[in-house]
Amino acid sequence: MNYEISNRCMTVKIAATGAEMQSVSKDGVEYLWSGDQKYWPERAPILFPFVGRFTEGKYTLNGKEYCMGIHGFARSLPYRVVEHDRERIVMELEDTEETYESYPYHFVLRVSYELDENQIKIGYQVRNNSDKMMYFGIGGHPGFKAPLEDGLEFSDYYLEFSGKGCPDRVGHTETCFLNGINKEFPLEDGQKIRMRHDMFDDDAIVLQNMPGEVTLKSDKGTRSVTVSYPKMSYLGFWHAPKTEAPYICIEPWTSLPSRQDVVEEFSNKSDLVRLGTGETYCNQWSITIR
């Protein structure tokens, strides 16, 4: 089942499963990736309570071992709607016996989508209902069509940050785990990344210490997508490796995957959010389409 919010500028559709956006359209033009299984069957999954992969698909917490798949479980479970009007929807996921087996916490995750003219504000709210410190990562993984207009090619596009900077690329192994070696990632004119399909042959590009906003655009076209992530520490760019996939994912994250060959002790992973008993964590990022 899909839910819809809309205003005079745009329409957004969201699935009950995963609270995942299924469509973002403006003036009858679709901006979100279609979910074509030839390249990638998802569209904009929510990553929680972990971002990326665990070594051997498992982690430990206080000496006990738990198993969890890539990007956690929140993207594949049903949410219930707690608020819904024309321009806003709030969807909620609570822990279950099944989630507790892989993630031993009682929690409530709320995901909100709110329209403001041509902008979608995406909110995350996590409440710790456990009697112990809770650790988690959270992030977005939206894919956008590239090209956004007929007659253009993927290579006509570039990513432009809102200001000049010198971000670091977070080092990953060939199997997409952290290798501990971060390197400066040069930007054209201190702001731009030109799009090439082969830039993803080794999987995602993950940056840190970057400006808080980036725009997908082309000098040959008029349509663009801007992603703003003021409280996210990491930003991933990705499409299916070694393909000519016609989309680009722009992924704001709070945390990073596991280290290569290390079964992580969750409480020791310094980049995770730490949330005390009864506390609530809030974060918000946005997508602006033009």
C-alpha positions in Angstrom: 0.0 0.0 0.0 1.2 3.5 -0.9 0.3 6.8 0.8 0.5 10.2 -0.9 1.3 13.7 0.1 1.1 16.7 -2.3 1.0 20.4 -2.7 0.9 22.8 -5.6 4.5 22.0 -6.5 5.0 18.3 -6.1 3.6 14.9 -5.2 5.4 12.2 -3.1 4.3 8.6 -2.7 5.5 6.5 0.3 5.1 2.8 0.8 3.8 1.2 4.0 6.7 -1.3 3.8 9.9 0.4 4.9 8.3 3.9 4.9 10.2 4.1 1.6 9.5 6.8 -1.0 8.2 5.3 -4.2 7.8 8.5 -6.3 8.8 12.1 -6.3 7.2 14.1 -9.1 7.0 17.7 -10.1 4.9 19.0 -13.0 4.4 15.4 -14.1 8.1 14.7 -14.2 9.5 11.8 -12.1 12.7 12.5 -10.2 13.1 9.3 -8.1 14.7 6.2 -9.4 12.1 3.6 -10.7 13.4 0.5 -8.8 14.3 -1.3 -12.1 15.5 -4.7 -11.0 18.0 -4.8 -13.8 20.2 -2.4 -11.8 18.7 -2.0 -8.2 15.2 -2.9 -7.1 14.9 -0.3 -4.3 14.2 3.4 -4.5 14.9 5.2 -1.3 15.3 2.8 1.7 15.8 3.9 5.3 19.0 2.5 6.9 18.5 1.5 10.5 19.8 0.4 13.0 23.0 0.1 11.1 24.5 1.6 7.9 26.4 -0.8 5.7 27.7 -4.3 6.3 28.9 -6.2 9.3 31.9 -8.5 9.0 30.5 -12.0 8.7 27.0 -10.4 9.1 27.3 -10.3 12.8 28.3 -8.1 15.8 28.7 -8.5 19.5 27.0 -6.6 22.4 28.2 -7.2 25.9 29.8 -10.4 24.9 26.7 -11.9 23.1 26.7 -12.4 19.3 23.9 -11.1 17.1 23.3 -11.3 13.3 22.1 -8.5 11.0 22.0 -8.0 7.3 23.3 -5.1 5.3 21.7 -1.7 6.3 19.6 -3.2 9.1 16.0 -4.2 9.0 13.9 -1.0 9.0 13.7 -0.9 5.2 11.8 -4.2 4.9 9.3 -4.0 7.8 5.7 -2.6 7.8 5.2 0.8 9.4 1.9 2.2 10.8 0.7 5.7 10.0 0.4 7.9 13.1 -0.3 11.2 11.2 -1.4 12.0 7.7 -2.7 15.1 6.1 -2.3 16.6 2.6 1.3 17.7 2.9 2.7 15.6 5.8 2.9 12.0 6.9 4.5 10.4 10.0 5.1 6.6 10.0 6.1 4.5 12.9 8.1 1.2 13.5 8.3 -0.4 16.9 10.5 -3.3 18.0 9.1 -6.8 17.8 10.2 -10.2 19.0 11.8 -10.7 15.6 13.8 -7.4 15.7 14.8 -8.1 19.3 16.6 -11.3 18.2 18.9 -9.3 16.0 18.9 -6.0 17.9 18.2 -6.3 21.6 16.5 -3.0 22.2 13.0 -1.8 22.7 12.6 1.3 20.5 10.2 3.4 18.4 11.4 4.8 15.1 9.3 7.5 13.5 9.9 8.7 9.9 8.2 11.9 8.7 7.9 13.4 5.2 6.7 17.0 5.0 6.4 19.2 1.9 7.4 22.8 1.9 6.9 24.2 -1.6 9.4 22.2 -3.8 11.2 20.7 -0.8 10.7 17.4 1.1 11.8 17.5 4.7 12.6 14.0 5.9 12.7 13.5 9.7 14.0 10.7 11.9 12.9 10.3 15.5 14.2 7.4 17.6 13.1 6.7 21.2 15.0 4.3 23.4 12.4 2.4 25.5 15.0 0.0 26.9 16.6 0.1 30.3 20.1 0.4 28.8 22.2 2.5 26.5 21.1 2.1 22.9 23.5 2.3 19.9 22.5 2.7 16.3 23.2 4.2 12.9 20.6 5.8 10.6 20.6 7.3 7.2 18.9 7.7 3.8 19.6 6.0 0.5 17.5 7.8 -2.2 18.2 7.2 -5.8 17.5 9.9 -8.4 17.1 9.5 -12.1 20.2 10.6 -14.1 19.5 11.9 -16.7 16.6 13.9 -15.4 15.7 15.1 -18.9 15.3 13.6 -22.4 18.3 14.1 -24.7 20.9 14.2 -21.9 23.3 11.5 -20.7 24.6 10.5 -17.3 27.9 12.0 -18.1 26.3 15.4 -18.7 25.7 15.7 -14.9 27.8 16.6 -12.0 27.5 17.0 -8.2 28.1 20.5 -6.9 28.6 21.2 -3.2 27.2 24.3 -1.6 30.6 25.6 -0.8 34.3 24.9 -1.5 35.9 22.2 0.6 38.4 19.4 0.8 36.5 16.3 1.9 38.1 13.0 2.8 37.1 9.8 1.1 36.5 7.1 3.7 38.6 4.1 2.8 36.9 0.8 2.0 38.1 -2.6 0.9 37.0 -4.4 -2.2 34.3 -6.0 -0.1 32.9 -2.7 1.1 34.3 -2.8 4.7 36.4 0.0 6.3 40.1 -0.3 5.8 41.2 2.6 8.0 42.8 4.5 5.2 41.1 7.8 4.4 42.4 10.0 1.7 41.6 13.5 0.5 39.1 13.5 -2.3 39.8 16.4 -4.7 36.9 18.3 -6.1 36.9 20.2 -9.4 37.0 23.9 -8.6 36.8 22.8 -4.9 33.1 22.0 -5.4 32.3 19.6 -8.2 32.3 15.8 -9.0 31.7 15.0 -12.6 29.5 11.9 -13.2 31.1 8.8 -14.8 29.7 5.3 -14.6 33.1 3.8 -13.9 33.5 5.9 -10.8 31.4 3.3 -9.0 33.2 0.2 -10.3 34.6 -0.2 -6.8 31.2 0.5 -5.2 30.2 3.6 -3.3 32.2 6.8 -2.7 31.8 7.8 0.9 32.9 11.3 2.0 33.3 13.0 5.3 34.2 16.6 6.2 32.2 17.9 3.3 29.8 20.9 3.0 26.3 20.2 4.2 24.5 20.4 0.8 25.0 19.0 -2.7 23.1 19.4 -6.0 22.8 17.0 -8.9 22.7 19.1 -12.0 23.7 19.6 -15.7 24.6 22.7 -17.5 22.7 21.3 -20.5 19.4 21.0 -18.6 17.1 22.8 -16.3 16.2 20.2 -13.7 18.1 19.5 -10.6 18.0 17.8 -7.2 19.5 19.3 -4.0 20.1 17.2 -0.9 20.8 19.0 2.4 22.1 17.0 5.4 23.2 19.5 8.1 23.4 16.9 10.9 24.8 13.9 9.0 28.5 13.2 9.2 28.9 11.1 6.1 27.7 11.2 2.5 27.6 8.3 0.1 27.3 8.3 -3.7 26.5 5.1 -5.5 25.0 3.2 -8.3 25.2 -0.5 -9.2 28.9 -1.2 -9.8 30.2 -2.0 -13.2 27.0 -1.0 -15.0 25.7 2.0 -16.9 22.8 2.4 -14.5 20.7 5.6 -15.2 20.5 6.8 -11.6 22.7 8.1 -8.7 22.1 7.6 -5.0 22.9 10.5 -2.7 23.1 9.0 0.8 23.4 11.0 4.1 24.5 8.8 7.0 25.3 9.2 10.7 27.7 6.3 10.8 29.8 3.8 8.9 30.1 0.1 8.1 32.1 -2.5 10.0 35.9 -2.8 9.7 37.3 -5.5 7.4 37.6 -8.8 9.3 36.5 -7.3 12.6 33.4 -8.5 14.3 32.5 -5.3 15.9 31.6 -4.9 19.6 28.6 -2.5 19.1 29.2 -0.5 22.3 32.8 0.3 21.1 31.9 1.6 17.7 32.6 5.3 18.1 30.6 6.6 15.2 27.2 5.2 16.3 24.6 7.3 18.0 24.4 6.7 21.7 20.9 7.1 23.3 20.1 6.8 27.0 17.1 5.2 28.5 13.9 7.2 27.8 15.8 9.6 25.5 14.7 10.6 22.0 17.0 11.3 19.1 16.0 13.6 16.2 17.5 14.4 12.9 16.3 15.9 9.6 17.5 16.2 6.1 15.8 17.4 2.9 15.4 17.0 -0.8 14.7 20.0 -3.1 13.7 19.5 -6.7 13.8 22.1 -9.4 
